[in-house]
Amino acid sequence: MSDKKIEIMSEFFDNRAETYDYHMIEKLDLNVFYNEIAKYIPVNRPNIEILDLGCGTGLELERVFNIYPDAEVTGVDLSSKMLDKLKEKYKDKVTQLNLVCESYFDIDYGTEIYDMVLSTYSLHHFGRELKLSLYRKIHSSLKTRGVYIEGDYTVKTMEEENSLIAEYEHIRNTNCIADGFYHFDIPFTAKTQTDLLGKAGFGEVDIVKQWDNATVFLCQKK
């Protein structure tokens, strides 16, 4: 088991806000990933309302605004500096953006508000129960025929998934960390993800794209 230290989540991303886009697009070459996400954005939705969870600097929003220039977007992120970068990038969309610097687990998103909910490379930091609670809120917040698109890291086997969860718990216990969100990757298998989304109420969960270490899920509310 590793005894490495872990950083508070908001501080981790605050410290990397200036270089985040370069890291994701240039170093990790994730344009293909974000282009794939854009394929599943529903079309012909007038006055579209979008919720973006863990929006960061808004890498996925470039594609959203290409399809829906007038989209109304609520973006939620723990990092104030990441949200500042988002605001800089989309100065011309300021009246369409509602940015919330808070944990997305603590917010009431209402009922049947959004046409689409997005989450990209964000939820792989959290355990099963937290994810399930959020998925239920996402499902409730969507309008009928609304879609939830999640693109995130995944692992191939339950052994990998359980090992990462155990390592994370070991680090927290070793450092006497009881509460709060800390940066550590605990990606799940695609099956765990689809099972959790099904339990949350999504009757239709499709794996629309899968790479070696990432998966895009498309869920529709009936």
ROKEVEX-569234 format. One record per residue (C-alpha): residue in three letters; x, z, y. Coordinates in steps of 0.2 Angstrom, whole numbers. Layout:
<nodes>
<node gulo="Ala" x="X" z="Z" y="Y"/>
...
</nodes>
This chain:
<nodes>
<node gulo="Met" x="0" z="0" y="0"/>
<node gulo="Ser" x="6" z="-4" y="18"/>
<node gulo="Asp" x="9" z="10" y="30"/>
<node gulo="Lys" x="9" z="-2" y="45"/>
<node gulo="Lys" x="1" z="3" y="62"/>
<node gulo="Ile" x="-15" z="-6" y="68"/>
<node gulo="Glu" x="-20" z="-9" y="86"/>
<node gulo="Ile" x="-37" z="-5" y="94"/>
<node gulo="Met" x="-47" z="-21" y="93"/>
<node gulo="Ser" x="-50" z="-23" y="112"/>
<node gulo="Glu" x="-32" z="-19" y="116"/>
<node gulo="Phe" x="-26" z="-32" y="103"/>
<node gulo="Phe" x="-36" z="-46" y="111"/>
<node gulo="Asp" x="-33" z="-41" y="129"/>
<node gulo="Asn" x="-14" z="-42" y="125"/>
<node gulo="Arg" x="-16" z="-59" y="118"/>
<node gulo="Ala" x="-28" z="-67" y="130"/>
<node gulo="Glu" x="-16" z="-77" y="140"/>
<node gulo="Thr" x="-9" z="-86" y="124"/>
<node gulo="Tyr" x="-24" z="-86" y="113"/>
<node gulo="Asp" x="-29" z="-104" y="116"/>
<node gulo="Tyr" x="-12" z="-110" y="113"/>
<node gulo="His" x="-11" z="-100" y="97"/>
<node gulo="Met" x="-27" z="-106" y="90"/>
<node gulo="Ile" x="-26" z="-124" y="95"/>
<node gulo="Glu" x="-8" z="-128" y="96"/>
<node gulo="Lys" x="0" z="-117" y="83"/>
<node gulo="Leu" x="-14" z="-116" y="71"/>
<node gulo="Asp" x="-21" z="-133" y="74"/>
<node gulo="Leu" x="-39" z="-128" y="74"/>
<node gulo="Asn" x="-47" z="-142" y="83"/>
<node gulo="Val" x="-53" z="-149" y="66"/>
<node gulo="Phe" x="-61" z="-132" y="63"/>
<node gulo="Tyr" x="-70" z="-132" y="80"/>
<node gulo="Asn" x="-75" z="-150" y="78"/>
<node gulo="Glu" x="-83" z="-146" y="61"/>
<node gulo="Ile" x="-93" z="-132" y="69"/>
<node gulo="Ala" x="-100" z="-144" y="82"/>
<node gulo="Lys" x="-107" z="-155" y="68"/>
<node gulo="Tyr" x="-120" z="-142" y="64"/>
<node gulo="Ile" x="-126" z="-138" y="82"/>
<node gulo="Pro" x="-145" z="-142" y="81"/>
<node gulo="Val" x="-150" z="-157" y="92"/>
<node gulo="Asn" x="-165" z="-160" y="103"/>
<node gulo="Arg" x="-168" z="-142" y="107"/>
<node gulo="Pro" x="-174" z="-142" y="126"/>
<node gulo="Asn" x="-169" z="-127" y="136"/>
<node gulo="Ile" x="-158" z="-121" y="122"/>
<node gulo="Glu" x="-153" z="-103" y="122"/>
<node gulo="Ile" x="-137" z="-98" y="113"/>
<node gulo="Leu" x="-129" z="-82" y="108"/>
<node gulo="Asp" x="-110" z="-82" y="104"/>
<node gulo="Leu" x="-104" z="-66" y="96"/>
<node gulo="Gly" x="-85" z="-63" y="98"/>
<node gulo="Cys" x="-84" z="-77" y="110"/>
<node gulo="Gly" x="-67" z="-74" y="116"/>
<node gulo="Thr" x="-60" z="-87" y="128"/>
<node gulo="Gly" x="-75" z="-99" y="123"/>
<node gulo="Leu" x="-66" z="-112" y="112"/>
<node gulo="Glu" x="-82" z="-116" y="103"/>
<node gulo="Leu" x="-91" z="-118" y="119"/>
<node gulo="Glu" x="-82" z="-134" y="125"/>
<node gulo="Arg" x="-92" z="-143" y="111"/>
<node gulo="Val" x="-108" z="-134" y="115"/>
<node gulo="Phe" x="-108" z="-140" y="133"/>
<node gulo="Asn" x="-103" z="-157" y="128"/>
<node gulo="Ile" x="-120" z="-158" y="118"/>
<node gulo="Tyr" x="-130" z="-147" y="129"/>
<node gulo="Pro" x="-123" z="-147" y="147"/>
<node gulo="Asp" x="-137" z="-136" y="153"/>
<node gulo="Ala" x="-136" z="-123" y="138"/>
<node gulo="Glu" x="-139" z="-105" y="143"/>
<node gulo="Val" x="-126" z="-94" y="133"/>
<node gulo="Thr" x="-125" z="-76" y="131"/>
<node gulo="Gly" x="-107" z="-72" y="125"/>
<node gulo="Val" x="-102" z="-55" y="118"/>
<node gulo="Asp" x="-84" z="-49" y="116"/>
<node gulo="Leu" x="-74" z="-32" y="116"/>
<node gulo="Ser" x="-60" z="-40" y="127"/>
<node gulo="Ser" x="-63" z="-40" y="145"/>
<node gulo="Lys" x="-47" z="-51" y="147"/>
<node gulo="Met" x="-53" z="-64" y="135"/>
<node gulo="Leu" x="-70" z="-65" y="144"/>
<node gulo="Asp" x="-60" z="-67" y="161"/>
<node gulo="Lys" x="-51" z="-82" y="153"/>
<node gulo="Leu" x="-68" z="-89" y="147"/>
<node gulo="Lys" x="-75" z="-88" y="165"/>
<node gulo="Glu" x="-60" z="-97" y="172"/>
<node gulo="Lys" x="-62" z="-111" y="160"/>
<node gulo="Tyr" x="-81" z="-113" y="163"/>
<node gulo="Lys" x="-82" z="-110" y="182"/>
<node gulo="Asp" x="-95" z="-124" y="183"/>
<node gulo="Lys" x="-106" z="-115" y="171"/>
<node gulo="Val" x="-106" z="-98" y="179"/>
<node gulo="Thr" x="-125" z="-98" y="182"/>
<node gulo="Gln" x="-128" z="-102" y="163"/>
<node gulo="Leu" x="-116" z="-88" y="156"/>
<node gulo="Asn" x="-121" z="-71" y="153"/>
<node gulo="Leu" x="-105" z="-62" y="147"/>
<node gulo="Val" x="-106" z="-45" y="139"/>
<node gulo="Cys" x="-90" z="-34" y="137"/>
<node gulo="Glu" x="-96" z="-23" y="122"/>
<node gulo="Ser" x="-97" z="-21" y="104"/>
<node gulo="Tyr" x="-109" z="-34" y="96"/>
<node gulo="Phe" x="-114" z="-20" y="84"/>
<node gulo="Asp" x="-121" z="-10" y="98"/>
<node gulo="Ile" x="-133" z="-22" y="107"/>
<node gulo="Asp" x="-151" z="-25" y="104"/>
<node gulo="Tyr" x="-153" z="-44" y="104"/>
<node gulo="Gly" x="-172" z="-44" y="104"/>
<node gulo="Thr" x="-184" z="-54" y="93"/>
<node gulo="Glu" x="-185" z="-73" y="93"/>
<node gulo="Ile" x="-175" z="-76" y="108"/>
<node gulo="Tyr" x="-161" z="-88" y="103"/>
<node gulo="Asp" x="-161" z="-106" y="96"/>
<node gulo="Met" x="-144" z="-104" y="89"/>
<node gulo="Val" x="-131" z="-90" y="86"/>
<node gulo="Leu" x="-113" z="-93" y="84"/>
<node gulo="Ser" x="-98" z="-83" y="77"/>
<node gulo="Thr" x="-81" z="-91" y="75"/>
<node gulo="Tyr" x="-66" z="-81" y="68"/>
<node gulo="Ser" x="-72" z="-64" y="73"/>
<node gulo="Leu" x="-82" z="-55" y="59"/>
<node gulo="His" x="-67" z="-55" y="46"/>
<node gulo="His" x="-62" z="-38" y="54"/>
<node gulo="Phe" x="-77" z="-28" y="48"/>
<node gulo="Gly" x="-84" z="-21" y="32"/>
<node gulo="Arg" x="-100" z="-26" y="22"/>
<node gulo="Glu" x="-112" z="-13" y="29"/>
<node gulo="Leu" x="-107" z="-17" y="47"/>
<node gulo="Lys" x="-109" z="-36" y="44"/>
<node gulo="Leu" x="-126" z="-34" y="35"/>
<node gulo="Ser" x="-133" z="-24" y="50"/>
<node gulo="Leu" x="-127" z="-37" y="62"/>
<node gulo="Tyr" x="-134" z="-51" y="51"/>
<node gulo="Arg" x="-151" z="-43" y="51"/>
<node gulo="Lys" x="-150" z="-42" y="70"/>
<node gulo="Ile" x="-145" z="-60" y="71"/>
<node gulo="His" x="-159" z="-65" y="60"/>
<node gulo="Ser" x="-172" z="-56" y="70"/>
<node gulo="Ser" x="-165" z="-63" y="86"/>
<node gulo="Leu" x="-167" z="-81" y="81"/>
<node gulo="Lys" x="-183" z="-91" y="84"/>
<node gulo="Thr" x="-191" z="-100" y="69"/>
<node gulo="Arg" x="-180" z="-114" y="64"/>
<node gulo="Gly" x="-166" z="-106" y="74"/>
<node gulo="Val" x="-149" z="-108" y="66"/>
<node gulo="Tyr" x="-134" z="-96" y="63"/>
<node gulo="Ile" x="-117" z="-104" y="62"/>
<node gulo="Glu" x="-102" z="-94" y="56"/>
<node gulo="Gly" x="-85" z="-100" y="54"/>
<node gulo="Asp" x="-72" z="-88" y="48"/>
<node gulo="Tyr" x="-58" z="-84" y="36"/>
<node gulo="Thr" x="-62" z="-81" y="18"/>
<node gulo="Val" x="-53" z="-77" y="2"/>
<node gulo="Lys" x="-55" z="-85" y="-15"/>
<node gulo="Thr" x="-57" z="-70" y="-26"/>
<node gulo="Met" x="-65" z="-53" y="-26"/>
<node gulo="Glu" x="-48" z="-45" y="-31"/>
<node gulo="Glu" x="-41" z="-51" y="-14"/>
<node gulo="Glu" x="-56" z="-45" y="-5"/>
<node gulo="Asn" x="-56" z="-28" y="-12"/>
<node gulo="Ser" x="-37" z="-26" y="-10"/>
<node gulo="Leu" x="-38" z="-30" y="8"/>
<node gulo="Ile" x="-53" z="-17" y="11"/>
<node gulo="Ala" x="-43" z="-4" y="1"/>
<node gulo="Glu" x="-27" z="-7" y="11"/>
<node gulo="Tyr" x="-37" z="-6" y="28"/>
<node gulo="Glu" x="-45" z="11" y="22"/>
<node gulo="His" x="-27" z="17" y="17"/>
<node gulo="Ile" x="-20" z="13" y="34"/>
<node gulo="Arg" x="-35" z="22" y="43"/>
<node gulo="Asn" x="-33" z="37" y="32"/>
<node gulo="Thr" x="-14" z="38" y="33"/>
<node gulo="Asn" x="-15" z="37" y="52"/>
<node gulo="Cys" x="-30" z="49" y="53"/>
<node gulo="Ile" x="-41" z="36" y="61"/>
<node gulo="Ala" x="-60" z="41" y="59"/>
<node gulo="Asp" x="-69" z="30" y="72"/>
<node gulo="Gly" x="-67" z="14" y="82"/>
<node gulo="Phe" x="-63" z="-4" y="79"/>
<node gulo="Tyr" x="-46" z="-9" y="74"/>
<node gulo="His" x="-38" z="-25" y="72"/>
<node gulo="Phe" x="-35" z="-29" y="53"/>
<node gulo="Asp" x="-41" z="-44" y="43"/>
<node gulo="Ile" x="-53" z="-41" y="29"/>
<node gulo="Pro" x="-60" z="-58" y="25"/>
<node gulo="Phe" x="-73" z="-59" y="11"/>
<node gulo="Thr" x="-76" z="-72" y="-2"/>
<node gulo="Ala" x="-89" z="-85" y="2"/>
<node gulo="Lys" x="-100" z="-78" y="-11"/>
<node gulo="Thr" x="-100" z="-60" y="-3"/>
<node gulo="Gln" x="-104" z="-69" y="13"/>
<node gulo="Thr" x="-119" z="-79" y="7"/>
<node gulo="Asp" x="-125" z="-63" y="-3"/>
<node gulo="Leu" x="-125" z="-53" y="14"/>
<node gulo="Leu" x="-133" z="-67" y="23"/>
<node gulo="Gly" x="-147" z="-68" y="10"/>
<node gulo="Lys" x="-150" z="-49" y="11"/>
<node gulo="Ala" x="-152" z="-51" y="30"/>
<node gulo="Gly" x="-166" z="-62" y="28"/>
<node gulo="Phe" x="-159" z="-80" y="28"/>
<node gulo="Gly" x="-168" z="-89" y="14"/>
<node gulo="Glu" x="-157" z="-105" y="17"/>
<node gulo="Val" x="-138" z="-102" y="17"/>
<node gulo="Asp" x="-127" z="-117" y="15"/>
<node gulo="Ile" x="-108" z="-118" y="14"/>
<node gulo="Val" x="-106" z="-134" y="24"/>
<node gulo="Lys" x="-86" z="-134" y="24"/>
<node gulo="Gln" x="-73" z="-125" y="15"/>
<node gulo="Trp" x="-54" z="-125" y="17"/>
<node gulo="Asp" x="-41" z="-115" y="8"/>
<node gulo="Asn" x="-43" z="-100" y="19"/>
<node gulo="Ala" x="-59" z="-103" y="29"/>
<node gulo="Thr" x="-77" z="-107" y="27"/>
<node gulo="Val" x="-91" z="-113" y="38"/>
<node gulo="Phe" x="-109" z="-106" y="34"/>
<node gulo="Leu" x="-125" z="-114" y="41"/>
<node gulo="Cys" x="-140" z="-103" y="40"/>
<node gulo="Gln" x="-158" z="-107" y="45"/>
<node gulo="Lys" x="-172" z="-95" y="49"/>
<node gulo="Lys" x="-188" z="-101" y="41"/>
</nodes>
